[in-house]
Amino acid sequence: MNRKGNEIILAGTLLGNAAAAVPGRLAVIDPQKSLDYGALDWSADAVARALVRHGVAKGDRIAVLARNGVDFARLFFGAARAGAVLVTLSARNSAAEIHEIVERTRARLLFHDDALDDGLDLAVPAVRFGEDFDRFAQTGGPEGAPRAVRPDDPLCITFTGGTTGAPRGVLVSHRSRCAVAAGVAAAFGFSGRDIVCVSTPMAHVAGLLVCFVPAMAVKASCVLQPRWSAGLFFDLVERHAVTASLMVPTQLYDILAHEEFAARRLGSLQRIVYAGAPMPAALLARLMDQLPWIEFIENYGQSELGAVTVRRGADLPAKAGSIGRAIDGVDIAVLGADGNTVADGQPGELCCRGVNLLLGYDRDPAATAALRKYGPDWLATGDVAVRDRDGFYTLIDRIRDIVISGGENIYPSEVESVLRDHPAVADCAVFGVPDARLGEVPVAHVILAEGGSVSAAGLIAHCAAGLARHKTPRSIRI
């Protein structure tokens, strides 16, 4: 099913090309099992046939709530070959958020591991990863006619914070993520000789589409870390001789702070890409001092765009503070309020155009249209930047009100909406404050309604019931 082709514009083709070229090379590895490229290719076909047999039509949505693992990879490629749209749910989502997303996306099936709370009652058939998933894959039979999938068909939906409430579903096509995958891998220095540890969640754009898919595009082997722990990362690097990874700065902070940190344990690592949040200069200096043989590579991107820019280690110290230059195949510019490109050194909004753009926010045409305020070609990022004469971009401000905590985007209005649902709250404001490990954390100031009575702890518990853990205010002042 979409197995082999000259141009990688389908996820099924991406895997099929690798399986044809290096069938015996390990493709995916987790703490319980591994598959080589040939076996993963075969398994993806089996999963695709089973989805078709279970009535999943082309364009139907299926959801996954699971940590990184081999079964996640099997489902991703199987869904792609069946023409289904994979909806990724985070293990950090609250029960209310999971219910809302499953209902809003109209998912036909839910695949999960133990990240799914046994007490969570969802009105959708569920298949548990492991033995249940193996049996599911066998129901498709040994053979089946390929389902035609086109490059601009939707591939998956990942989620980013919503400016006015619930998280927004970012719908992307096969072409938008696969056509630039090899270019992203090249920008990161990934090759088929690498063993890449996918240590950020595959439920998030960074883990799935910025790290895993580009690594697969160049036929690298991927170690899928199921949960973040610096100690587990040390173990995986040593056990599998990991050469590369993509992380958020918080993870790198955890590595240096861990009681079992020893530079020799990371001796096989050659490069680490960091993304998702600004890197504190002091942290980068410590990393380069204690792990001097590792190249630290900065990447800027968004859920709507994928990976956009890269700054390699050789660009330091001359280009310290910049986010680098555009990745091959990605077209960016700094635009003024009139929609025209501004001169080098002048600030404007960083915008992007090309095949890497999202199809749209799922079932939110107004929000999708707002991204194209400069016309149909350019997509606005919401970040203010300047470009220097060498083509390096530096971010200087944000247009959108946003808190970035541990690489996760938090929109204050989403948290404020939950706080205002409490009967004792008249008004509130949520904003970010600095945090040594996470970069920023959300806090809130609250004005109580006349006659209202509630403690800060009570409001934090109220937020925790309706929001993911990382979105819940760390402190509230009344």
Secondary structure, DSSP 4 states (H G I P E B T S, - for coil): -----SS--SHHHHHHHHHHH-TTSEEEE-SS-EEEHHHHHHHHHHHHHHHHHTT--TT-EEEEE--SSHHHHHHHHHHHHHT-EEEEE-TTS-HHHHHHHHHHHT-SEEEE-TTS-TT---SS-EEETTHHHHHHHHTT-S--PPPP--TTSEEEEEEEEETTEEEEEEEEEHHHHHTTHHHHHHHHT--TT-EEEE-S-TTSHIIIIIIIHHHHHTT-EEEE-SS--HHHHHHHHHHHT--EEEE-HHHHHHHHH-TT--GGGGTT--EEEE-SSPPPHHHHHHHHHHSTTSEEEEEEEETTTEEEEEE-GGGTTTTTT--BEEPTT-EEEEE-TTSSBPPTT--EEEEEESTTS-SEETT-HHHHHHTTTT-SS-EEEEEEEEE-TTS-EEEEEESS--EEETTEEE-HHHHHHHHHTSTTEEEEEEEEEEETTTEEEEEEEEEEPTT----HHHHHHHHHHHS-GGGS-SEEE-
